[in-house]
Amino acid sequence: MHPPPSAAAMDFSQNSLFGYTEDLQELTIIERPVRRSLKTPEEIERLTVDEDLGDIERAVYLLSAGQDIQGTSVIANLPFLMRQNPAETLRRVLPKVREVLHVASVEMQLTAAVSFLNILQEESVSIHTYAHSFLQIILLHVEHRDAGVSNAWLETLLSVIEVLPKETIRHEILNPLVSKAQLSQTVQSRLVSCKILGKLTNKFDAHTIKREILPLVKSLCQDVEYEVRSCMCRQLENIAQGIGTDLTKSVVLPELIELSRDEGCSVRLAAFETLVNLLDVFDTDDRSQTILPLVKSFCEKSFKADESILISLSFHLGKLCHGLYGLQQENGHNENQIPPQILEQEKKYISVRKNCAYNLPAMIVFVDPKNFQLELYSTFFCLCHDPEVPVRYTIAICFYEVSKLLNSGVYLIHKELITLLQDESLEVLDALIDHLPEILELMSTGGESSIQENKLPSLPDLIPALTAAEQRAAASLKWRTHEKLLQKYACLPHVISSDQIYYRFLQRMFTIMMTNKVLPVQKAASRTLCIFLRYNRKQEQKIEVIQKLIEQLGQGKSYWNRLRFLDTCEFIIELFSKSFFCKYFFLPVIELTHDPVANVRMKLCYLLPKVKSTLKIPEDKHLLQQLEMCVRKLLCQEKDKDVLAIVKRTVLELDRMEMSMDAFQNKFYEKDLLDQEKEREELLLLEMEQLEKEKQQDGRPMNEKTFEKKRRDIKTPTALPKSIPTAVPGPSASTPSASKEIKKSKLIRSQSINNQAFHAKYGNLDKCASKTSTAAYTPSASGLAKTSMISLTDDSFRTRNASSLPPSFSPNTPLPSTSRGTGNSVDPKSSGGKDPPPRKATLKSRKSNP
């Protein structure tokens, strides 16, 4: 039992009760604002509007007697009223809007500016009517005392000027502008005049501009307020585009020169930026004799000025150097002209270094890529190792452009690529991997557009950097970066060797597929693994990967793994030939029709049309019978109503499909040709492996130079004979010399297709949807009777001994496969015409006669 409370704990004295009362009063105060926010009956009555009023009547009533929030709502709804009844809106509502805006709040003014602009853009009325009804209201409020309101009305006015006729602009805008631009007017009025003048130059001819507009421009450029001078200076670019080159040189350039020496920092900055934007207007003499000395003087002064000028200079440096390109010889190029103060400021200003990184590609063009190592490499190195993330992020974005510009000198930035891949910030990594395939391709080819096999031998740190980048992305919460990185890894077969991918990346793809919790990441790993498998050059390794896919995913204990197996099979159908899928994956896929989990069976039903599209008649007639039998059992035995509904829809879709034949058909010609090309490439990879093994057994090392020369001399055939074997051909009975010549030719052709096929097709992998040929599905009793015995092993593809395999790829059971030849079909008589066991889609193999 607990001891009784002490006297102090049970103090009911006056002081104690008074403390409790204070606490209750505080709670009451907290609740008071909630009660006050509720509307009283009188307030609700004032906000209530008769429901029988029409839209126009309601709008007029709310503008006349409603509260401010109701008037704002009416003005926001003004474009709708103009679409529904423009005449009544202009006659009854718009006059009320004009009255209300005189005393309107900032929110109502901003709403009105936006509504007027929307009415203009929707073209609810003619431009003449719009100018007559709305223009005066806009001009009246464009000089509002609130800067935000004034800018909103000014934006609307500038949009209106674009569509107004010249005469209306002259009478309603230009003529009043002469008085509003005078020094006697307010600063706000003169600022508005500057922006309007910049817009008017595109509406009049050069003579009118010279006579009526340029005097106002000169006056505002010499205004006593630096804000007005700066604003007018920024409009000189628009004015120069409207008056032409001659007037720009005679009128605008002298004003820019004078403004660049202005005492106001913001005025000098505006003059510099305007000058950079107008470089294309001036000829070489003007740039050399006037602009270049002016820019040099401005740069020297900017190093001693505030940060804003230095940031602007660094941002426009690339455009400036591009515009002045070719003048350094005439004016004397001296690298030591940069003051030493810049080195101290480089450590201080993050934005400056970020802009330097942004402009680096333009600077490489400026100094010539041949001089990169001498003049810009040290800067590039510092930017890649900058302590601030925004700087490294910017240089990572520009890395691909730098690589392209360096071309054969791309080897100079190998180490910086490794540095950025190992960057601790995922933002930097995310920016770099956007163009990672293109960067690695440039690195592997030395910047030359050749297809020679160069697997980055001079970059040994690449693989550890790539694996570390993937592990860092996987450990973070940014799964989109991880997904994108895995997608970009699909380029690795063109960059590093097949063995390196097999031992350093394949197992990691399996791990991601089986353990990662993010579905897009799992699918990205699955597709990349399929591409690795597609371009693997060792058949033994391929068999091991296929077996692991079937055993650990297709036959895995977790239904999630079996779902990922179906995703992988969909990628296999997309990337490989039809014969490859039928040989290794057809039977494991349809075996999942007996899966105990409804979601797996449901996903399989969605995949069945693509599975059927891989079959060819009459070669795969026995596989078609297996498919029909599995679908028929699903129809008869499925108990889950959702799965059964999908099965019925799938049956209808299968029934509408047309089968692809062995011979090319017109309707499937492109799809069959693409599939034949895939099958040919798979065969040539097998032949190449076989011939390389034989050469290694003979002890004759291949001469790579001679090999490349012969490879270039041989053109890869675009088509193969109709009958293509699906296994590596055995030794020929021909003479030894002829056999060696044939093998040498096959080796050269095979290694050629290994390089050319990936280079030509990698960019099209995403575009290659699964090439589905269609076939008629007719579940009949005869189809059920004609079942066949499917071969589960293939002597052409033997796995190596378990003792020679890595622990993660040790095969324990033979790999199921099917043969597309007629020799594997079984005579109906030998099978007794009986159905196979109900839950087994694979039958025991029968040895065929040699």
Secondary structure, DSSP 8 states (H G I E B T S, - for coil): ------TTTT---HHHHHHHHHHHHHHHHHHHHHHHHS--HHHHHHH---TT--HHHHHHHHHHHS-HHHHHHHHHTHHHHHHH-HHHIIIIIHHHHHHHHTT--HHHHHHHHHHHHHHHHHT-S-HHHHHHHHHHHHHHHTT-SSHHHHHHHHHHHHHHHHHS-HHHHIIIIIHHHHHHTSTTS-HHHHHHHHHHHHHHTTTS-HHHIIIIIHHHHHHHHT-SSHHHHHHHHHTHHHHHHHHHHHHIIIIIHHHHHHHHT-SSHHHHHHHHHHHHHTGGGS-HHHIIIIIHHHHHHHHHHHTTS-HHHHHHHHHSHHHHHHHTTT-HHHH---GGGS-THHHHHHHH-HHHHHHHHHHHHHHHHHH-GGGHHHHTHHHHHHHHT-SSHHHHHHHHHHHHHHHHHHGGGGGGGHHHHHHHHT-S-HHHHHHHGGGHHHHHHHHHHTTS--------TT-TTHHHHHHHHHHHHHHSS-HHHHHHHHHHGGGGGGTS-HHHHIIIIIHHHHHHHHH---HHHHHHHHHHHHHHHHT---HHHHHHHHHHIIIIIIT-SSHHHHHHHHHHHHHHHHHS-HHHHHHHTHHHHHGGGG-SSHHHHHHHHHHHHHHHTT-EETTTHHHHHHHHHHHHHHHHH---HHHHHHHHHHHHHHHH---EESS--STTHHHHHHHHHHHHHHHHHHHHHHHHHHHHHHT----HHHHHHHHHHS---S---S---SS-----SS-HHHHHHHHHHHHHHHHHHHHHHHHHHGGGTTT-------------HHHHH---------TTS----GGGS-GGG---S-------SGGG---HHHHTT----TT-S---------
